[in-house]
Amino acid sequence: MNNNNTPCGQPIQTPSLRHVNEFPALDNKKAYKQALKYWQNELLHVQQAYHHQGQRAVIVLEGWDAAGKGGAIRRVTEKLDPRGYQVYPIAAPSAEEQGRHYLYRFFNKLPKPGSLTIFDRSYYGRVLVERIEEFATASQWQRAYREINEFEQLLLDDHIKVIKLFLHISSCEQLKRFSERLNNPYKRWKLTAEDIRNRHKRHEYETAIEDMFSKTHTHCAPWSIIQGDHKWFARVEVVKRITLALSENVNIEPPPIDPKIVELAEQQLGITHKGT
């Protein structure tokens, strides 16, 4: 529900990578584990509320190459009931999808009642990689901002919450992670020729990212920037931000037990319900 007087589609004060001047860190592994456990448990309670109430949400995770999107998603889903969410890593469209509107393949992945959809990269590729690599014409990616805002408004009108996170790492940290991937046989598969090409065009991507924030950051579907240079902090922050956003205007208290279940348990199992 929109509690602001400003229409959902109207841009508000825009986040910016230029405003990220520091990258917080957690002090030690114990603090990381404690914080992660707390927010994962909170997120599980929220997921249960979504299941019982038939609520739905789309979670969009964008970010730099090697920013830790996959690791963050693993922490988001680690304690969740696997029946209540779907994760979709978004790669290049298939030959069949290329002949359709670019949003077509995302309509097919929207969550069913009581569940969550997580996009590891998303339809924002239209105004990022497709813009920079010229897979889309200037007129196509320029009108995509309006199309994306309208698409997200359709979701909101259908009572699907939209949560958008961008995982930001510094240029130095990205280069460090690329070096680690190149020199670690067990991580080498993560480094691709596309990553290297994208690194060479980082300044162009920065411009595209700032434009994306400026044109698609709205009251009802805002962007959140996660400082990602320190992985422990970033993972906890992603779980925390998602939990808080999903909880907004949602009653996360457990539903009352069905009296028929209580009666049946007493009659056939000899179990007495002691709760409320």
Secondary structure, DSSP 8 states (H G I E B T S, - for coil): ---SSS-TTSB-S---GGG-------SSHHHHHHHHHHHHHHHHHHHHHHHHHT-EEEEEEEE-TTSSHHHHHHHHHTTS-GGGEEEEE--S--HHHHTS-TTHHHHTT---TT-EEEEES-GGGGGTHHHHTTSS-HHHHHHHHHHHHHHHHHHHHTTEEEEEEEEE--HHHHHHHHHHHHH-TTTGGG--HHHHHHHHTHHHHHHHHHHHHHHH-BSSS-EEEEE-SSHHHHHHHHHHHHHHHHHTT---S-----HHHHHHHHHHH-------
